[in-house]
Amino acid sequence: MRSVEHWPQTERVWRQFAQLDIVLERLEIDPMLAVRKSGGTAMATARNVCLACIVQRECSRRLQGEQQVFSILEFCPNAEFLRECIQPHR
């Protein structure tokens, strides 16, 4: 019997969750603010959207490249949620 840790789908889930965390960090979004939106349901929805994202490779490519991270908002299915979470710099 295979361990759950070695199930390929589990690795994909953790990789996608990590990618969303990187997007939050690069956009300078406070994760606690994001989690508090809509009592946590907005973040849970964003994680699910990210998990099923069809543009994940493009997102990953832009995160690794020299492009401005804000260019992700041009195509990201979570763009509205992310924009709502961006805090203006003081």
Backbone hydrogen bonds, N-H to C=O, Kabsch-Sander energy under -0.5 kcal/mol:
donor,donor_aa,acceptor,acceptor_aa,energy
6,H,3,S,-1.3
7,W,4,V,-1.6
10,T,7,W,-1.1
11,E,7,W,-1.4
12,R,8,P,-1.9
13,V,9,Q,-2.4
14,W,10,T,-2.3
15,R,11,E,-2.2
16,Q,12,R,-2.5
17,F,13,V,-2.4
18,A,14,W,-2.3
19,Q,15,R,-2.0
20,L,16,Q,-2.1
21,D,17,F,-2.0
22,I,18,A,-2.1
23,V,19,Q,-2.3
24,L,20,L,-2.6
25,E,21,D,-2.3
26,R,22,I,-3.0
27,L,23,V,-2.2
28,E,25,E,-1.4
29,I,24,L,-3.1
34,A,30,D,-2.1
35,V,31,P,-2.5
36,R,32,M,-1.7
37,K,33,L,-1.0
37,K,34,A,-0.5
39,G,36,R,-1.8
40,G,37,K,-1.6
41,T,38,S,-1.6
42,A,37,K,-1.2
43,M,37,K,-0.5
44,A,40,G,-2.0
45,T,41,T,-2.5
46,A,42,A,-2.4
47,R,43,M,-2.5
48,N,44,A,-2.0
49,V,45,T,-2.7
50,C,46,A,-2.6
51,L,47,R,-2.4
52,A,48,N,-1.6
53,C,50,C,-1.2
59,C,55,V,-2.2
60,S,56,Q,-2.7
61,R,57,R,-2.5
62,R,58,E,-2.4
63,L,59,C,-2.3
64,Q,60,S,-1.7
65,G,61,R,-1.3
71,S,68,Q,-1.9
72,I,69,V,-2.0
73,L,70,F,-1.3
74,E,71,S,-1.5
75,F,72,I,-1.6
76,C,72,I,-2.1
79,A,76,C,-1.9
82,L,78,N,-2.7
83,R,79,A,-2.9
84,E,80,E,-2.0
85,C,81,F,-1.1
85,C,82,L,-0.5
86,I,82,L,-1.1
